[in-house]
Amino acid sequence: MRNIFNMDGPVFTLLSKAADILILNIMFLVTCVPIITIGAGLTALYATAMKCICRGEGYVFKTFLKEFTSHFKHSTLSYLLVAAAYMILYVDFRFVSAMPSTAVSWILSIVVCSVVLLLSMMVSYLFAYIAVADTTMKEIFKNSMIISIARLPFTVLMIALNLAPVIMVLVSGYIYVQVMAFYFLAGFAVVASVNSLLLNKTFKKFNLID
């Protein structure tokens, strides 16, 4: 019974992980206040979750700051490109939706939705990949796409997890406040940590991490 409450016991380990997740969530939210730095914040979020939360390496505060600054350029450029792509696809979708219901409009809708799906698959790995691979922008996007297809079951799980709050709100608007409260408290770090369990396995398979 004493071992349960010692510093290496399950109780303190659980409390330590919970504290790390809260700290990580706060740091991510702070770095997202300037919208331009969301990309770097996402890379730091996933890098810290993979290292500190899942593998127990290092300290959350120091790791997050290091990853945020060291990958700032690639993360920010990737974020801007992805944001621009989603905006263009949104405009395309609105344009197609306004067209008369014909075979052409249906085909165009399928094409736009397919591109959105492929983009979302790639983005599921993009910012985490930046954290583990020192390479060019072209290779970052190409390899993220390749990995998302090669690890399709993991990709589907991560997309579902990332979209879970949106789906919950659409199903029941009454839980909007609860969902928002959860994400502001710990949600982003929790989701990143669960995704990181899959990401660590994936990157090990591709020899990107030890």
N, C-alpha and C positions, 0 to 999 in steps of 0.2 A: 504493500500500500504506500509506503514511503517513497518508493521509486517513481510512483505516478506523479508526485509533486516536486521532485528534485529538478534541478535546472536542465537536465537532459531528458526529463520525462515527457510523456505525451501531452500533458496539460500545458506546460510552458512552451513546448514546441508549437502547439496549436495557437497559443496566444501570440507567440512571436511571429508566426506566419500571418495571423490576422492583422497584427500591427504593421507588418511590412506591406500588406495589401492596401491598408488604409493610407499609409504614407505614399505608396506608389500612385494611388488614385489621385491624391491631392496634387502631387508633382505633375502628373499628366494634365490635370485640369488647369493648373497654373500656366503650363507651357502652351495651352490651347487658347488662352485669352487673346494673344495676338494671333489672328487667324492664319497668318502667313507661316507660323511655326508649328502648325498642327502635324505636318509631315515628320519633322524632327521629333516631336513629342511621341508620335506613334512608334517610330523606330526605337526610341529610348524606352518606351513602355514595354514593347515586346522583348527587347534585349534584356531588360532588367527582370522581366517575368521569367524568361528562359533561364537566366543565370541565377538570380537570387531566390525567386519563389520556388521554381521547379528543381533546380540543382543545388541550392543552398550555398552558392558561391558569392562571396563578397557582401557588401552592404548596399541597401536600396538607394540611399541618398547619393552616395559617391558614384555608384554604377550608373544611375540615371543621368547625372550631370555629365559624366564622361561620355556616355553613348550619345547624349543629346548634342554635345559640341563636336565630337569627332565625326559624326555622320550628318551634320547639319546640311551641307551642300547637296549631296545626293538625295537626301530625304525631302528637302524643300522643293527641289526641281521635280522629283517624282510626284510629290503631292500636287503641285501646280498643274502638271501634265494630266494627272488622273482627274483632278477637279474640272479641268477644261473639257476633258473627254466626256465626263458625266453630264456636264452642262450642254454640250452639243447633242448628246444622245437624248437628253430631256426635251430639247427644242425639236429634234427630229420626231420624237414620240408625239408631242403635242400637234405637230404639223400633220403627221399621219392620222392621228385621231380625228382631226378636223376634216379629213377627206371623206367623200361619200363611200359608203360600204360597198366596195367592189373587190374583185379578186386581187387587183393590184395593191389596194390598201391593206388587205390581209397579208399578202406576201411581204410588203414593206414593214408591217407591224412585227411579223415573225423575225425578219432580219434585224430590226432594231433591238428587239428583246433578246435575240441570240447574242448580239454584240455586247449588250449589257451584262448578260450572264458570263460571257467569256472574260470581260473586264473585271467583274466581281471575283471570279475565280483567281485571276492573276493577282488582284489587290490583296486577297487573303494571305498571300505569301510575300508580297512586295516589300513591305517595310521591315518585316522580320528578316528577309533575305539580305537587305541592305546592312543589317547589323552583323551578319556572319560572313559576308563576302566582300572583299575589297576589289571591286572591278568597275567596268565602265557602265554608263547608263544603259547602253544598248544591251549588254550582257545581263544587267539587272532585270530588265523587262522581259527579255527572251527567256532567261532561266526561270523566272517566277512563273511564266506561262507554262513552260515545260513541266515544272514540278507540280503545278496545280492539276495538270492532266494526268501525269504519272501517278499521283496520289489522290485520285478522284474521290474515293470514299472519305478520306480525311478532309478534302476540300468541301464536300457537301456538308459534313458535320460542322465545319467552321463557318460556312456561309449561314447555315441554319442558326447557329449560336449567335452570330453577329446580328442576324435579323430578328432574333427572338423578341426583343423589346418592341420593335415596330409591329410585329405580328400580334403581340399581346394587346397593344393599344388599339389596333384595328379591330380585334375581336371584341374588346370591351373598353370603351373609352373611360369607364369609371376608374380603371386602375392606372390611368395616366400619371397621376400625382405620385402613387407608390413606386411606379417604374422609374420616374425621374429622380425620386428621392434615393432609390437604391443605387442608381448610376452615379449620382453626385457623391454618395457616401463611399461606395466601393466597387460599383458595377463594372467600370471600364477595366480596372485591374483584375477583377475576378474573371471576366471573359477572356482577357489577355492571358491569364495564368492557365485557364483550361485549354485555350488554343495552343499555348506553349508546350503543353504535354504532347500534343500531336506534332508541333513544329520541331521539338527536340528529336523525336523519333524520325521525322522526315529528314532533317538536316544530317543526322548521324548516318542514315542510309546513303545519302549523297556525299558523305565524307566532308561535310562543311564544318562540323564540330566533332570533338573527341567523344 
